[in-house]
Amino acid sequence: MVLVLNANAFLPPAMTKNGEEQDLQKCLTLIESQLGWGSSANWTNYDFEKLSDIFHEKTGVRLSVTTLKRIWGKLKYDSAPTLTTLNALARFAGYEDWRMLRQRQERLFTQPDTSEPVLTPTPVSSKSKSRYYWFFALIPLVLAGYALFSITAADRELDPKLFSFKADKIMTEGVPNSVVFHYNAKAARTDSVFIIQTWDMRRRTHVSKVKNYHSAIYYYPGYFNTKLIADNQIVKTHDLWITSDGWLCLAEDEPTPVYFKKEECIKNGIVEVNEDILKNYNLSLHPKAPRVRMFNQRDMGDLMSDNFVFETTVKNDFALGANACQPVQVLIQCKDDVIIIPLAAKACVGDLALAFCGNYLTSKTADLSRFGADLTQWTKLRIETIDKKASIFVNGNRAYSLQFPNKPTGIVGVQIRFNGTGAVKDTWFENNGKVTRL
């Protein structure tokens, strides 16, 4: 399920009240620090496009490029961001929501200044000593109270056996796909009951304690670890897998994507979205090319992220206007992880980002120059992973090697991203001599 936010819904200006403007700047500073891209003053349009993608990957929320530019002061506007946008920014920065971020900043602001010079203590009078004796006498009582509190808190934990939770897809395969969540949360002490519909713990949908059903629409394929939370405790989990029914081609749009027919984009073993297909759906390459996505989510058997070979061949022959860098991303989607391999025109290798099961690298701090290629021609990408050690090859040349830290997890599919036109062929996985062709 994708939540799309746009720049058209802003409240009247009120950010200067109660220090919210300062808190927003601190939040943006935290985000910039996490990204490691340097000062936002030097960010280009491509940086904001990439930030929109990373924001979506991390939070499940899609903030448009225009919204991000306005928030970072690249575009002038006289309104303040909505609370929904502020909550999304706070989640990206690592907080539950905007309120929690503000409360944390207020606590930091109100803490006493410890930078004062240390003063020489004055002699303690006998009267003062008596107060210290009383203090030390109270320590056993404090410890006993803490132990009693801990026991009481443990007794208040909810019993997961008293809850039930499952998710039923309406369609076996394909998107859009509606999901009906069946739950029983009557054992909750309060009405604080939530369903987490994706992997992001911070994306919560409040549901009634006394009801039993909640429905949602998933517009994109994926593997989601959904959760039932009662009184801030995870009481049940349920894995939800939205498959693609073979290759799926779409263009991202707000609020729902544009789906292309299979017979339009799959011909002679090649998966392709060309200019003619875009024209049929009134999608123009100018002034900004649409974000084209190709998915293949399916059962890969026992294929795991720590030992596999992957190969695909891609092409993006649209290199005009805002797409001069021809950015391409090849994603290997896992049950609890993701691999993102970037490709770009050779002139644009100075602004790439690579993610591999817990490793996150950018060209600001790593040499990713070998991921540059002439993408107007077929470009072969190959990944070889043995015992969590990965080697990545572009057109037969080693582009990068690394060892990733995350635990092995099952591989569930591939996603390939283009701006404008794009084509894919010869995509397959291999493990223990078994080849799975997509």
C-alpha positions as CSV (number, residue, x, y, z in Angstrom):
1,M,0.0,0.0,0.0
2,V,1.5,3.4,-1.0
3,L,0.6,6.7,0.5
4,V,1.2,9.6,-1.8
5,L,1.7,13.1,-0.5
6,N,1.7,16.1,-2.8
7,A,2.6,19.8,-2.5
8,N,-1.0,21.0,-2.9
9,A,-2.2,20.4,0.6
10,F,-0.5,22.8,3.0
11,L,-2.0,24.6,6.0
12,P,-1.9,28.4,6.6
13,P,1.6,29.6,7.8
14,A,2.1,28.7,11.4
15,M,5.6,27.2,11.5
16,T,7.0,30.1,13.5
17,K,4.8,29.3,16.5
18,N,6.1,27.3,19.4
19,G,9.5,26.8,17.7
20,E,8.2,24.5,15.0
21,E,10.3,26.2,12.3
22,Q,13.4,25.5,14.3
23,D,12.3,21.9,14.9
24,L,11.8,21.5,11.2
25,Q,15.3,22.7,10.4
26,K,16.7,20.3,13.0
27,C,14.7,17.5,11.4
28,L,16.0,18.3,7.9
29,T,19.6,18.4,9.3
30,L,19.1,14.9,10.7
31,I,17.9,13.7,7.4
32,E,20.8,15.3,5.6
33,S,23.2,13.7,8.1
34,Q,21.7,10.3,7.4
35,L,22.0,10.7,3.6
36,G,25.6,11.9,3.7
37,W,25.2,13.8,0.4
38,G,26.7,17.0,1.7
39,S,25.0,20.4,2.0
40,S,21.5,20.5,0.6
41,A,22.5,23.9,-0.9
42,N,24.3,21.9,-3.6
43,W,21.5,19.3,-4.3
44,T,20.3,19.1,-7.8
45,N,16.9,18.0,-9.2
46,Y,18.2,14.5,-9.5
47,D,19.1,14.5,-5.8
48,F,15.5,15.3,-4.9
49,E,14.2,12.6,-7.3
50,K,16.5,10.1,-5.6
51,L,15.4,11.3,-2.2
52,S,11.8,10.8,-3.2
53,D,12.7,7.2,-4.1
54,I,14.8,6.6,-0.9
55,F,12.0,8.2,1.2
56,H,9.5,5.7,-0.4
57,E,11.8,2.7,0.3
58,K,12.4,3.7,3.9
59,T,8.9,4.8,5.0
60,G,6.5,3.6,2.3
61,V,5.4,7.3,1.9
62,R,5.8,9.0,-1.5
63,L,6.7,12.7,-1.1
64,S,6.8,14.4,-4.5
65,V,9.9,16.2,-5.8
66,T,8.0,19.5,-5.7
67,T,7.1,18.9,-2.0
68,L,10.7,18.1,-1.1
69,K,12.0,21.1,-2.9
70,R,9.6,23.4,-1.1
71,I,10.5,21.9,2.3
72,W,14.2,22.4,1.6
73,G,13.6,26.0,0.5
74,K,14.4,25.4,-3.2
75,L,11.0,26.6,-4.2
76,K,9.3,29.6,-2.6
77,Y,5.9,29.1,-0.9
78,D,4.0,30.9,1.8
79,S,2.4,27.9,3.5
80,A,3.5,25.5,6.2
81,P,3.7,21.7,5.5
82,T,0.7,19.7,6.7
83,L,0.9,17.6,9.8
84,T,0.9,14.5,7.6
85,T,4.0,15.7,5.8
86,L,5.7,16.6,9.1
87,N,4.9,13.2,10.5
88,A,6.5,11.6,7.4
89,L,9.6,13.7,7.7
90,A,9.9,12.8,11.4
91,R,9.6,9.1,10.7
92,F,12.4,9.3,8.1
93,A,14.6,11.0,10.7
94,G,13.9,8.2,13.1
95,Y,11.0,9.3,15.3
96,E,7.5,7.9,15.6
97,D,5.9,11.1,14.5
98,W,6.2,14.9,14.5
99,R,5.0,15.2,18.1
100,M,7.6,12.8,19.4
101,L,10.3,14.7,17.5
102,R,9.2,18.0,19.0
103,Q,8.9,16.6,22.5
104,R,12.5,15.2,22.2
105,Q,13.8,18.6,21.0
106,E,12.0,20.3,23.9
107,R,13.6,17.9,26.4
108,L,17.0,18.6,24.9
109,F,16.3,22.3,25.0
110,T,15.2,22.3,28.6
111,Q,18.1,20.2,29.9
112,P,20.4,22.1,32.3
113,D,23.6,23.5,30.8
114,T,26.4,21.2,32.0
115,S,29.1,23.4,30.4
116,E,29.4,25.6,33.6
117,P,32.8,25.6,35.2
118,V,33.2,23.1,38.1
119,L,33.1,24.9,41.5
120,T,35.1,23.8,44.5
121,P,32.6,22.3,47.0
122,T,32.2,23.9,50.4
123,P,32.6,21.8,53.5
124,V,29.6,19.8,54.4
125,S,28.0,20.7,57.8
126,S,26.8,18.1,60.2
127,K,23.3,19.2,59.3
128,S,24.0,18.5,55.6
129,K,25.5,15.2,56.5
130,S,22.3,14.1,58.2
131,R,20.4,14.8,55.0
132,Y,22.8,12.5,53.2
133,Y,22.2,9.8,55.8
134,W,18.5,10.0,55.1
135,F,19.2,9.8,51.3
136,F,21.3,6.6,51.7
137,A,18.6,5.2,54.0
138,L,16.0,5.7,51.2
139,I,18.0,3.8,48.6
140,P,16.8,0.3,49.7
141,L,13.2,1.6,49.5
142,V,13.7,3.0,46.0
143,L,15.2,-0.3,44.8
144,A,12.4,-2.3,46.3
145,G,9.9,0.0,44.7
146,Y,11.6,-0.4,41.3
147,A,11.5,-4.2,41.7
148,L,7.8,-4.1,42.5
149,F,7.2,-1.8,39.5
150,S,9.1,-4.2,37.2
151,I,7.0,-7.2,38.4
152,T,3.8,-5.2,37.9
153,A,4.8,-4.1,34.4
154,A,5.6,-7.7,33.5
155,D,2.2,-8.9,34.8
156,R,0.6,-6.3,32.5
157,E,2.0,-7.7,29.3
158,L,-0.7,-8.9,27.0
159,D,-1.0,-12.6,26.2
160,P,-0.7,-13.0,22.4
161,K,-2.8,-16.2,22.6
162,L,-5.8,-14.1,23.4
163,F,-5.5,-12.3,20.0
164,S,-5.9,-13.5,16.4
165,F,-4.7,-11.9,13.1
166,K,-4.5,-12.9,9.5
167,A,-4.6,-11.3,6.0
168,D,-6.6,-12.6,3.1
169,K,-5.9,-11.5,-0.5
170,I,-8.9,-11.0,-2.7
171,M,-6.9,-11.9,-5.8
172,T,-4.4,-14.8,-5.8
173,E,-1.9,-12.8,-7.9
174,G,-1.6,-9.4,-9.5
175,V,-2.2,-5.7,-8.5
176,P,-4.2,-3.8,-7.6
177,N,-5.1,-6.3,-4.9
178,S,-7.4,-5.8,-1.9
179,V,-6.6,-7.4,1.4
180,V,-9.0,-8.1,4.2
181,F,-7.4,-8.2,7.6
182,H,-9.3,-10.4,10.1
183,Y,-8.4,-9.7,13.7
184,N,-9.6,-10.1,17.3
185,A,-8.2,-7.6,19.7
186,K,-10.9,-7.6,22.4
187,A,-8.3,-8.6,25.0
188,A,-6.6,-5.2,24.6
189,R,-6.9,-3.0,27.7
190,T,-7.5,0.2,25.7
191,D,-8.7,1.1,22.3
192,S,-5.0,1.6,21.2
193,V,-5.1,-1.1,18.5
194,F,-3.2,-0.7,15.2
195,I,-2.5,-2.7,12.1
196,I,0.9,-2.2,10.4
197,Q,0.3,-2.9,6.7
198,T,4.0,-2.9,5.6
199,W,7.5,-3.5,7.0
200,D,7.6,0.0,8.4
201,M,6.7,-0.1,12.2
202,R,5.8,3.6,12.1
203,R,3.0,3.3,9.5
204,R,0.1,2.5,11.7
205,T,-3.6,2.3,10.9
206,H,-5.9,2.7,13.9
207,V,-8.6,0.0,14.0
208,S,-11.5,-0.5,16.5
209,K,-10.8,-2.8,19.4
210,V,-14.4,-4.3,19.2
211,K,-14.5,-4.9,15.4
212,N,-12.9,-7.7,13.5
213,Y,-12.2,-6.5,9.9
214,H,-10.0,-3.9,8.1
215,S,-9.5,-3.7,4.4
216,A,-6.8,-2.0,2.3
217,I,-5.7,-1.9,-1.4
218,Y,-2.1,-2.7,-2.4
219,Y,-1.1,-1.0,-5.7
220,Y,2.4,-2.4,-5.9
221,P,3.8,-5.9,-5.5
222,G,5.9,-6.7,-2.4
223,Y,6.5,-8.9,0.6
224,F,5.1,-7.3,3.7
225,N,5.4,-8.3,7.4
226,T,2.1,-7.0,8.7
227,K,1.5,-6.7,12.4
228,L,-1.3,-6.3,15.0
229,I,-0.3,-4.0,17.8
230,A,-2.3,-3.6,21.0
231,D,-1.4,-1.2,23.8
232,N,2.0,-0.6,22.1
233,Q,2.8,-4.4,22.1
234,I,3.1,-6.5,19.0
235,V,0.7,-9.3,19.7
236,K,0.5,-11.0,16.2
237,T,2.3,-10.9,12.9
238,H,1.4,-12.2,9.4
239,D,3.5,-12.3,6.3
240,L,1.6,-10.9,3.2
241,W,3.0,-11.5,-0.2
242,I,1.6,-9.5,-3.2
243,T,2.9,-11.2,-6.3
244,S,2.9,-9.7,-9.8
245,D,1.7,-12.6,-12.0
246,G,4.8,-12.6,-14.1
247,W,6.3,-9.4,-15.5
248,L,4.3,-6.3,-14.6
249,C,5.0,-2.9,-16.2
250,L,3.7,0.4,-14.8
251,A,4.3,4.1,-14.5
252,E,4.2,5.7,-11.1
253,D,1.4,8.2,-10.8
254,E,-0.6,9.9,-8.0
255,P,-2.6,8.6,-6.4
256,T,-2.5,5.2,-8.3
257,P,0.0,3.9,-10.9
258,V,-0.7,3.5,-14.6
259,Y,-0.7,-0.2,-15.5
260,F,0.4,-1.3,-19.0
261,K,-1.0,-4.4,-20.6
262,K,1.2,-7.4,-20.8
263,E,0.8,-7.8,-24.5
264,E,2.0,-4.2,-25.0
265,C,5.2,-4.5,-23.1
266,I,6.3,-8.2,-23.4
267,K,7.3,-9.3,-26.9
268,N,9.9,-11.8,-28.1
269,G,11.4,-12.4,-24.7
270,I,12.0,-8.7,-24.1
271,V,10.1,-6.6,-21.5
272,E,9.9,-3.0,-22.8
273,V,8.1,0.2,-22.3
274,N,8.7,2.4,-25.4
275,E,7.6,5.9,-26.4
276,D,4.6,4.5,-28.4
277,I,3.2,2.7,-25.3
278,L,3.6,5.9,-23.2
279,K,1.7,7.9,-25.9
280,N,-1.1,5.4,-25.8
281,Y,-1.6,6.3,-22.2
282,N,-1.1,10.1,-22.7
283,L,2.2,10.0,-20.9
284,S,4.8,12.4,-22.2
285,L,8.6,12.2,-22.0
286,H,8.8,16.0,-21.7
287,P,9.4,18.1,-19.7
288,K,9.9,15.2,-17.2
289,A,9.8,11.5,-18.1
290,P,7.5,9.3,-16.1
291,R,8.9,6.8,-13.6
292,V,8.6,3.4,-15.3
293,R,8.8,0.3,-13.1
294,M,9.0,-3.4,-14.1
295,F,8.2,-6.0,-11.4
296,N,8.5,-9.8,-11.3
297,Q,7.5,-11.0,-7.9
298,R,7.1,-14.8,-7.6
299,D,8.0,-17.9,-5.7
300,M,11.7,-18.4,-5.9
301,G,11.8,-21.6,-3.9
302,D,14.7,-21.8,-1.4
303,L,16.7,-19.0,-3.1
304,M,18.5,-17.0,-0.4
305,S,20.4,-13.7,-0.3
306,D,23.7,-15.2,0.9
307,N,24.3,-17.6,-2.0
308,F,23.1,-16.9,-5.5
309,V,24.0,-15.7,-9.0
310,F,21.8,-13.1,-10.7
311,E,22.0,-11.8,-14.2
312,T,19.9,-9.4,-16.3
313,T,20.4,-7.2,-19.3
314,V,18.9,-3.7,-19.5
315,K,18.7,-0.7,-21.8
316,N,17.5,2.9,-21.5
317,D,17.9,4.7,-24.8
318,F,16.1,7.9,-23.7
319,A,18.8,10.4,-22.8
320,L,17.2,13.8,-23.5
321,G,16.0,16.6,-21.3
322,A,16.0,15.9,-17.6
323,N,17.0,12.2,-18.2
324,A,20.5,13.0,-19.6
325,C,22.0,10.8,-16.9
326,Q,19.7,7.8,-17.8
327,P,19.5,6.5,-14.2
328,V,18.5,2.9,-13.8
329,Q,18.1,0.9,-10.6
330,V,17.9,-2.9,-10.4
331,L,16.3,-4.1,-7.2
332,I,16.4,-7.6,-5.8
333,Q,13.6,-7.8,-3.3
334,C,13.9,-10.1,-0.3
335,K,11.5,-11.0,2.4
336,D,13.2,-8.9,5.0
337,D,15.8,-6.9,3.0
338,V,16.6,-5.3,-0.3
339,I,19.5,-5.0,-2.9
340,I,19.6,-1.9,-5.0
341,I,22.2,-1.7,-7.8
342,P,22.5,1.7,-9.7
343,L,23.5,2.2,-13.3
344,A,23.9,5.5,-15.1
345,A,25.5,7.2,-18.0
346,K,29.3,7.4,-17.6
347,A,29.3,11.1,-17.1
348,C,26.9,10.8,-14.1
349,V,28.7,8.3,-11.9
350,G,29.4,11.0,-9.3
351,D,25.9,10.7,-7.9
352,L,25.0,7.1,-7.3
353,A,23.8,5.1,-4.4
354,L,24.1,1.3,-3.8
355,A,22.3,-0.7,-1.1
356,F,23.1,-4.4,-0.4
357,C,21.5,-6.1,2.6
358,G,22.6,-3.6,5.3
359,N,25.4,-1.9,3.3
360,Y,24.5,1.5,2.0
361,L,27.1,3.3,-0.2
362,T,27.1,6.5,-2.2
363,S,29.6,7.8,-4.7
364,K,30.3,10.6,-2.2
365,T,32.3,8.2,-0.1
366,A,32.9,5.1,-2.4
367,D,34.2,4.6,-5.9
368,L,31.1,3.6,-7.9
369,S,32.4,4.8,-11.2
370,R,32.3,1.3,-12.8
371,F,28.5,1.4,-12.6
372,G,28.6,3.9,-15.5
373,A,27.8,2.5,-19.0
374,D,26.4,3.3,-22.4
375,L,22.8,2.5,-21.6
376,T,21.7,3.2,-25.1
377,Q,23.1,-0.2,-25.7
378,W,22.2,-3.5,-24.0
379,T,24.1,-3.5,-20.6
380,K,24.6,-6.7,-18.7
381,L,24.5,-6.7,-14.9
382,R,25.7,-9.8,-12.9
383,I,25.8,-10.4,-9.2
384,E,27.6,-13.4,-7.6
385,T,27.1,-13.9,-3.9
386,I,28.9,-16.6,-1.8
387,D,28.5,-16.8,2.0
388,K,27.4,-13.1,2.1
389,K,30.3,-11.9,0.0
390,A,29.1,-10.3,-3.2
391,S,30.8,-9.3,-6.4
392,I,28.9,-7.1,-8.9
393,F,29.9,-7.0,-12.6
394,V,28.8,-4.6,-15.3
395,N,29.4,-5.8,-18.9
396,G,31.8,-8.5,-17.6
397,N,33.9,-6.1,-15.6
398,R,34.0,-6.2,-11.8
399,A,32.3,-3.0,-10.6
400,Y,32.3,-3.5,-6.8
401,S,32.8,-6.2,-4.1
402,L,31.5,-6.2,-0.6
403,Q,30.5,-8.3,2.4
404,F,27.0,-7.6,3.8
405,P,26.1,-7.7,7.5
406,N,22.4,-8.6,7.5
407,K,21.1,-12.1,8.1
408,P,20.3,-14.2,5.0
409,T,16.7,-14.0,3.9
410,G,14.6,-15.4,1.0
411,I,14.6,-13.7,-2.4
412,V,11.1,-13.0,-3.7
413,G,11.5,-10.9,-6.8
414,V,13.0,-8.3,-9.0
415,Q,12.1,-4.7,-9.7
416,I,13.8,-2.5,-12.4
417,R,13.3,1.2,-12.5
418,F,13.7,3.6,-15.4
419,N,12.8,7.2,-16.2
420,G,10.9,7.2,-19.5
421,T,11.6,4.3,-21.8
422,G,13.4,1.1,-20.7
423,A,13.9,-2.5,-21.7
424,V,14.9,-5.8,-19.9
425,K,15.9,-9.2,-21.2
426,D,17.6,-12.4,-20.1
427,T,16.9,-12.2,-16.4
428,W,17.6,-15.2,-14.2
429,F,18.8,-16.5,-10.8
430,E,20.9,-19.5,-10.2
431,N,21.5,-21.4,-6.9
432,N,23.1,-24.9,-6.5
433,G,22.9,-25.5,-10.2
434,K,19.2,-24.7,-10.3
435,V,18.3,-21.8,-12.7
436,T,15.1,-19.8,-12.3
437,R,14.3,-17.7,-15.4
438,L,12.0,-14.7,-15.1
